[in-house]
Amino acid sequence: MNLIEHDKNFIWHPFTQQKNMQPPIAIKNAKGSLLFDENDKEYIDAISSWWVNVHGHAHPYIAEKIYQQALQLEHIIFAGFTHEPAVKLAERLIKILPGNFSKIFFSDDGSTSTEVAIKMAVQYWWNERGSMVNNQWSMENRESSNRKQRTENRKLETGNQNKIIAFNNSYHGDTFGSMSVSDRSVFTLAFHDLLFEVIFIDVPTEENISSTKKIIDEHANEIAAFIYEPLVQGAGGMKMYSSVLMDELLLFVQQKNIICIADEVMTGFGRTGKMFASEYMQTKPDIICLSKGITGGTMALGVTACSEKIYSAFVSDDAKKTFFHGHSFTANPLACTAANASLDLFEQENSLQKVNFISEQNIAFAQQLRQLSGIKNVRVLGTILAFEIAQGNDEYLNNISTIITKKSLEKGVYIRPLGNTVYIMPPYCISESELKKVYAVILELV
């Protein structure tokens, strides 16, 4: 079979303009930080295959655990049933998550983990403040053809506390809720008229922290939650910001009785130098979203953890206060098993020591990059190193990304820039020689 030709005929690839698309590379197998194509050419996976792979590809320990689980229980509906991999994973996560979390809600991926968090936060206020009028809402409001009137009625029921604060330049996923709380960008352009209203603020700086607090204060009675990517805005261009100022902002927000949602889909499980980026701040979130690295990059799994305060608002004799959300593959035993195996490896393979090594190497390389012309804003946080090429606009559609990817692949390294933002985020198992090769290729290309 000509794999590339069959791919061209039948497959639609994500985040890729299909016209004049470069033929994809057919990957036959992978091991550690290396990918191997049909001709056995190897590529260093310098971005962990979209930031998911933490322990390396085809890790035998994770593979064996999944195999054993598949022989026992591959899947079961999670409404009315439970199983050991899910219970074990929930218990382990509660112990290591940065904050006072009480319950784990399972979903399918990063977008749905943030979607769950948004719905959780909005319904929290609906359950808390809307109970007195919920019974009156039912039939007459549902039958109303006046959307504006239904919206106004809804505001009265919830105390109008249903707006979300989010950062400019943010990205929280591709479902409609997660798009709504993401920056209005090329990713959401076709859907702007369908997205719900959000109060957008800038990431905190010395210059804007006071004015940002003022904006929040003005809308505090309307705000259900504040969702944020802690310290690194991933798809928005690996933009990094101050943990000290973020801590100050989070404290202010929580003092206003606003739910804080940390989207750690990308930053979780060691990426920033700590197990979770929220560990850099003293003020912890009320809800946290996890995916990507949770299974070691083996398969899809989403987690939304919440505090007891949030959970208790859904425990009621009133059936309408139920959290009506779920997925066919909620808490899939194979995915939970992979996640448990990944957590085992963090303990058995001293993964955070490997993270520290990569971080130290990145810091040293960043000093070298800062001496070069033609690039700007070199930055590092843990395993993430990023900078901009000073060519064209600072945006995702800057075509320099295609050139960098093509040339780096020719040299045996896989880098996929976000427009003119070049970054690396390698698996923690990457060897010193492989990391040096990645650095050398970057130097050749910039």
ZAMARGU-4260 file (C-alpha; in steps of 0.2 Angstrom, whole numbers, plus 5000, padded with zeros to 4 digits):
<rodrens>
0) 5000/5000/5000 | 5006/5017/4996 | 5002/5025/5013 | 5004/5043/5008 | 4993/5042/4992
5) 4979/5033/5003 | 4981/5047/5016 | 4979/5060/5002 | 4963/5052/4996 | 4954/5049/5013
10) 4961/5059/5027 | 4958/5077/5033 | 4973/5083/5044 | 4970/5095/5058 | 4977/5113/5059
15) 4983/5111/5041 | 4977/5120/5025 | 4973/5106/5014 | 4977/5115/4997 | 4995/5112/4992
20) 4998/5103/5008 | 5015/5095/5010 | 5014/5076/5009 | 5014/5069/5027 | 5028/5058/5033
25) 5022/5041/5036 | 5029/5036/5054 | 5031/5017/5056 | 5037/5016/5074 | 5044/5026/5088
30) 5055/5023/5103 | 5060/5035/5116 | 5062/5053/5109 | 5064/5046/5091 | 5052/5044/5077
35) 5056/5032/5062 | 5048/5034/5045 | 5045/5021/5032 | 5063/5022/5026 | 5069/5020/5044
40) 5075/5038/5044 | 5074/5045/5062 | 5068/5061/5068 | 5070/5068/5086 | 5053/5073/5092
45) 5057/5090/5099 | 5039/5095/5103 | 5033/5078/5111 | 5020/5075/5098 | 5010/5091/5102
50) 5016/5091/5120 | 5009/5075/5126 | 5023/5063/5127 | 5033/5064/5143 | 5041/5048/5146
55) 5046/5044/5128 | 5037/5034/5114 | 5032/5016/5116 | 5037/5015/5134 | 5037/4996/5138
60) 5030/4998/5155 | 5015/5008/5150 | 5012/4996/5135 | 5013/4981/5146 | 5001/4989/5159
65) 4988/4993/5145 | 4990/4975/5138 | 4986/4967/5154 | 4971/4979/5157 | 4964/4976/5140
70) 4963/4957/5143 | 4953/4961/5159 | 4942/4976/5156 | 4944/4987/5140 | 4928/4998/5144
75) 4913/5000/5154 | 4899/5013/5156 | 4904/5025/5170 | 4886/5029/5175 | 4882/5017/5189
80) 4898/5007/5188 | 4916/5010/5193 | 4933/5000/5192 | 4950/5000/5200 | 4960/5010/5187
85) 4949/5025/5189 | 4948/5024/5208 | 4966/5022/5210 | 4970/5036/5198 | 4958/5048/5206
90) 4965/5044/5223 | 4983/5047/5217 | 4979/5063/5208 | 4970/5070/5224 | 4986/5067/5234
95) 4998/5076/5221 | 4987/5090/5214 | 4992/5108/5220 | 4977/5113/5230 | 4963/5107/5241
100) 4954/5096/5228 | 4940/5084/5233 | 4933/5075/5217 | 4939/5070/5200 | 4928/5071/5185
105) 4934/5061/5170 | 4932/5066/5152 | 4940/5063/5135 | 4953/5076/5131 | 4960/5094/5135
110) 4945/5103/5126 | 4932/5093/5136 | 4941/5095/5152 | 4940/5114/5151 | 4922/5113/5144
115) 4918/5103/5160 | 4926/5116/5171 | 4916/5130/5163 | 4900/5121/5165 | 4904/5116/5182
120) 4908/5134/5187 | 4892/5141/5179 | 4881/5128/5186 | 4889/5130/5203 | 4881/5147/5204
125) 4865/5141/5196 | 4863/5128/5209 | 4868/5140/5224 | 4858/5155/5219 | 4845/5148/5207
130) 4836/5135/5217 | 4822/5146/5223 | 4816/5150/5205 | 4822/5134/5196 | 4805/5126/5197
135) 4797/5142/5190 | 4809/5142/5175 | 4804/5125/5167 | 4790/5125/5155 | 4786/5143/5151
140) 4804/5148/5149 | 4808/5133/5138 | 4793/5137/5127 | 4797/5155/5125 | 4803/5159/5107
145) 4811/5175/5113 | 4829/5171/5115 | 4833/5188/5123 | 4819/5185/5136 | 4825/5168/5140
150) 4842/5176/5143 | 4836/5189/5154 | 4826/5177/5164 | 4841/5166/5166 | 4851/5181/5173
155) 4837/5184/5186 | 4838/5166/5191 | 4857/5165/5193 | 4860/5182/5201 | 4868/5186/5184
160) 4884/5177/5190 | 4887/5168/5174 | 4901/5177/5165 | 4919/5171/5163 | 4936/5180/5164
165) 4950/5174/5153 | 4966/5181/5147 | 4969/5189/5130 | 4980/5177/5119 | 4973/5162/5128
170) 4969/5145/5120 | 4958/5132/5130 | 4952/5121/5116 | 4941/5118/5101 | 4923/5115/5108
175) 4911/5129/5108 | 4913/5133/5127 | 4932/5131/5127 | 4933/5142/5111 | 4922/5155/5119
180) 4935/5157/5133 | 4949/5157/5121 | 4956/5173/5113 | 4947/5179/5097 | 4960/5173/5085
185) 4962/5164/5068 | 4957/5148/5078 | 4940/5155/5082 | 4937/5167/5067 | 4923/5158/5059
190) 4913/5156/5075 | 4914/5173/5083 | 4895/5176/5081 | 4891/5160/5090 | 4903/5162/5105
195) 4897/5168/5122 | 4903/5184/5129 | 4919/5184/5140 | 4928/5197/5149 | 4946/5197/5143
200) 4960/5204/5152 | 4979/5205/5149 | 4991/5193/5159 | 4997/5203/5174 | 5012/5215/5173
205) 5018/5228/5184 | 5010/5241/5173 | 4993/5234/5172 | 4990/5224/5188 | 4980/5239/5196
210) 4969/5242/5181 | 4966/5224/5179 | 4960/5223/5197 | 4949/5237/5193 | 4940/5229/5178
215) 4937/5213/5189 | 4930/5223/5203 | 4918/5232/5192 | 4911/5215/5185 | 4914/5205/5201
220) 4895/5202/5204 | 4893/5195/5186 | 4908/5184/5186 | 4906/5165/5189 | 4924/5160/5185
225) 4942/5165/5180 | 4950/5153/5168 | 4969/5154/5164 | 4984/5144/5158 | 4996/5146/5173
230) 5012/5155/5168 | 5013/5149/5149 | 5000/5152/5136 | 5003/5138/5124 | 4995/5139/5107
235) 4995/5158/5109 | 5014/5158/5106 | 5022/5150/5122 | 5020/5167/5130 | 5026/5167/5148
240) 5022/5178/5163 | 5026/5182/5181 | 5021/5169/5195 | 5023/5183/5208 | 5010/5194/5199
245) 4999/5180/5195 | 4999/5175/5213 | 4993/5193/5217 | 4980/5192/5204 | 4973/5175/5209
250) 4972/5181/5228 | 4962/5196/5222 | 4950/5186/5212 | 4947/5173/5225 | 4944/5187/5238
255) 4930/5192/5226 | 4922/5175/5228 | 4926/5170/5210 | 4930/5152/5205 | 4948/5150/5198
260) 4950/5137/5185 | 4968/5132/5181 | 4970/5125/5163 | 4985/5114/5166 | 4982/5103/5150
265) 4999/5108/5143 | 5008/5114/5159 | 5004/5098/5170 | 5015/5084/5173 | 5032/5092/5174
270) 5032/5103/5159 | 5037/5119/5168 | 5049/5112/5180 | 5037/5107/5194 | 5024/5094/5193
275) 5011/5107/5190 | 5013/5125/5186 | 5001/5130/5199 | 5014/5125/5212 | 5023/5141/5208
280) 5009/5151/5216 | 5004/5151/5234 | 4985/5154/5229 | 4978/5138/5222 | 4964/5135/5210
285) 4947/5129/5214 | 4946/5118/5198 | 4960/5111/5188 | 4960/5104/5170 | 4972/5090/5165
290) 4975/5080/5149 | 4990/5078/5137 | 5004/5071/5148 | 4992/5063/5160 | 4994/5046/5151
295) 5012/5049/5147 | 5006/5053/5129 | 4999/5036/5126 | 4981/5039/5123 | 4967/5052/5126
300) 4961/5056/5144 | 4954/5072/5152 | 4952/5076/5170 | 4943/5090/5179 | 4947/5091/5198
305) 4937/5102/5209 | 4936/5107/5227 | 4923/5101/5240 | 4915/5118/5239 | 4911/5116/5221
310) 4906/5098/5222 | 4894/5100/5237 | 4884/5112/5227 | 4879/5097/5216 | 4874/5086/5230
315) 4855/5089/5233 | 4838/5081/5234 | 4834/5092/5219 | 4837/5081/5203 | 4839/5097/5193
320) 4855/5101/5202 | 4863/5086/5194 | 4879/5089/5183 | 4872/5083/5167 | 4888/5080/5158
325) 4897/5064/5152 | 4906/5055/5138 | 4904/5037/5131 | 4922/5034/5136 | 4922/5043/5153
330) 4936/5035/5164 | 4940/5022/5151 | 4950/5008/5160 | 4964/5008/5147 | 4967/5027/5148
335) 4966/5026/5167 | 4978/5012/5167 | 4990/5022/5156 | 4989/5037/5168 | 4993/5026/5183
340) 5008/5018/5174 | 5014/5036/5169 | 5013/5041/5188 | 5023/5025/5192 | 5036/5031/5180
345) 5037/5048/5188 | 5042/5039/5204 | 5053/5025/5197 | 5063/5035/5184 | 5065/5051/5193
350) 5057/5060/5179 | 5058/5077/5188 | 5076/5075/5189 | 5076/5073/5170 | 5065/5089/5169
355) 5078/5098/5179 | 5092/5093/5167 | 5083/5098/5152 | 5078/5115/5160 | 5097/5118/5164
360) 5102/5114/5147 | 5088/5126/5140 | 5094/5140/5151 | 5112/5138/5145 | 5106/5137/5126
365) 5095/5152/5129 | 5110/5163/5134 | 5118/5157/5117 | 5102/5162/5107 | 5102/5179/5115
370) 5118/5183/5107 | 5111/5181/5089 | 5103/5194/5078 | 5086/5190/5069 | 5078/5182/5084
375) 5069/5190/5099 | 5061/5187/5116 | 5071/5171/5121 | 5062/5163/5136 | 5063/5147/5146
380) 5052/5138/5159 | 5056/5121/5163 | 5057/5110/5147 | 5049/5124/5137 | 5061/5135/5127
385) 5054/5148/5115 | 5058/5163/5104 | 5052/5173/5090 | 5060/5175/5073 | 5060/5193/5068
390) 5053/5191/5051 | 5035/5196/5046 | 5021/5198/5059 | 5021/5190/5076 | 5006/5178/5072
395) 5001/5160/5069 | 4999/5162/5050 | 5017/5168/5048 | 5023/5156/5034 | 5041/5155/5042
400) 5033/5140/5052 | 5032/5129/5037 | 5049/5133/5031 | 5057/5129/5048 | 5047/5113/5050
405) 5052/5107/5032 | 5071/5111/5035 | 5072/5104/5052 | 5064/5088/5047 | 5077/5087/5033
410) 5090/5087/5047 | 5081/5074/5057 | 5073/5085/5070 | 5054/5088/5072 | 5050/5106/5076
415) 5033/5114/5072 | 5033/5133/5076 | 5018/5142/5080 | 5019/5155/5066 | 5036/5164/5069
420) 5037/5157/5087 | 5050/5143/5087 | 5049/5132/5103 | 5055/5115/5109 | 5046/5104/5122
425) 5055/5087/5122 | 5051/5071/5130 | 5060/5069/5147 | 5069/5054/5141 | 5079/5064/5128
430) 5097/5061/5129 | 5110/5074/5130 | 5117/5071/5113 | 5099/5071/5106 | 5096/5088/5114
435) 5112/5095/5108 | 5107/5090/5090 | 5091/5099/5092 | 5100/5115/5098 | 5113/5113/5084
440) 5099/5112/5071 | 5090/5127/5078 | 5106/5137/5077 | 5108/5132/5058 | 5090/5137/5054
445) 5090/5154/5063
</rodrens>
